[in-house]
Amino acid sequence: MDHRQPLDDALDAAADTFERLRPRLFGIAYRVLGSVSETDDVVQVVRVRRQGADRSAVYRGTWQHSCTCQ
C-alpha cells in the first residue's frame, strides 16, 4: 500500500492552484517592479514561500497576493 498518494495528490493540487494564480501574481508584481526578470524572481519566491506555508492559512489567492506585494 502506498502511503504517499494523499501527499502527492495534495502537492499536485497546490501546484495546480499556484499555476492558475501565476498570471495574476505576475501582473501584480510587474505593475510594482516594471521588470520581467525581477517579476519572475518575485513570483518564484512566492511559490517557494507557499510550499512551506500552512495550507489551512492559505486561502485561495489572498495569501499569494499578499506575498507578491511585500
C-alpha positions as CSV (number, residue, x, y, z in Angstrom):
1,M,0.0,0.0,0.0
2,D,1.4,3.4,-1.0
3,H,1.0,5.9,1.8
4,R,2.4,8.8,-0.3
5,Q,-0.6,9.1,-2.6
6,P,-2.5,11.6,-0.4
7,L,0.6,13.7,0.0
8,D,1.3,13.6,-3.8
9,D,-2.3,14.5,-4.5
10,A,-2.1,17.5,-2.1
11,L,1.1,18.7,-3.7
12,D,-0.4,18.3,-7.2
13,A,-3.5,20.3,-6.1
14,A,-1.3,23.0,-4.6
15,A,0.8,23.2,-7.8
16,D,-2.3,23.4,-9.9
17,T,-3.7,26.2,-7.8
18,F,-0.5,28.2,-8.0
19,E,-0.3,27.8,-11.8
20,R,-3.8,29.2,-12.1
21,L,-2.8,32.2,-9.9
22,R,0.6,32.8,-11.6
23,P,-0.7,35.2,-14.3
24,R,-2.4,37.4,-11.7
25,L,0.6,37.3,-9.4
26,F,2.9,38.2,-12.4
27,G,0.6,41.1,-13.2
28,I,0.7,42.5,-9.7
29,A,4.5,42.2,-9.4
30,Y,5.1,43.6,-12.8
31,R,3.0,46.7,-12.1
32,V,5.1,47.3,-9.0
33,L,8.5,46.4,-10.4
34,G,8.3,47.2,-14.1
35,S,10.9,44.5,-14.9
36,V,10.1,41.0,-16.3
37,S,13.2,39.4,-14.7
38,E,12.5,40.9,-11.3
39,T,8.9,39.9,-11.6
40,D,9.8,36.3,-12.4
41,D,12.0,36.2,-9.3
42,V,9.2,37.5,-7.1
43,V,6.7,35.0,-8.4
44,Q,9.2,32.2,-7.8
45,V,9.8,33.4,-4.2
46,V,6.0,33.4,-3.6
47,R,5.9,29.8,-4.9
48,V,8.6,28.7,-2.6
49,R,7.0,30.5,0.4
50,R,3.7,28.9,-0.4
51,Q,5.2,25.4,-0.4
52,G,6.4,26.0,3.2
53,A,3.2,27.7,4.4
54,D,0.5,26.1,6.5
55,R,-2.1,25.1,3.9
56,S,-5.0,25.9,6.2
57,A,-3.8,29.5,6.4
58,V,-3.5,29.9,2.6
59,Y,-7.0,31.0,1.5
60,R,-7.4,30.9,-2.3
61,G,-5.2,33.6,-3.8
62,T,-5.3,36.1,-1.0
63,W,-2.2,34.8,0.7
64,Q,-0.2,34.7,-2.5
65,H,-1.4,38.2,-3.4
66,S,-0.1,39.5,-0.1
67,C,3.2,37.8,-0.5
68,T,3.6,39.2,-4.0
69,C,3.0,42.8,-2.7
70,Q,5.6,42.5,0.1
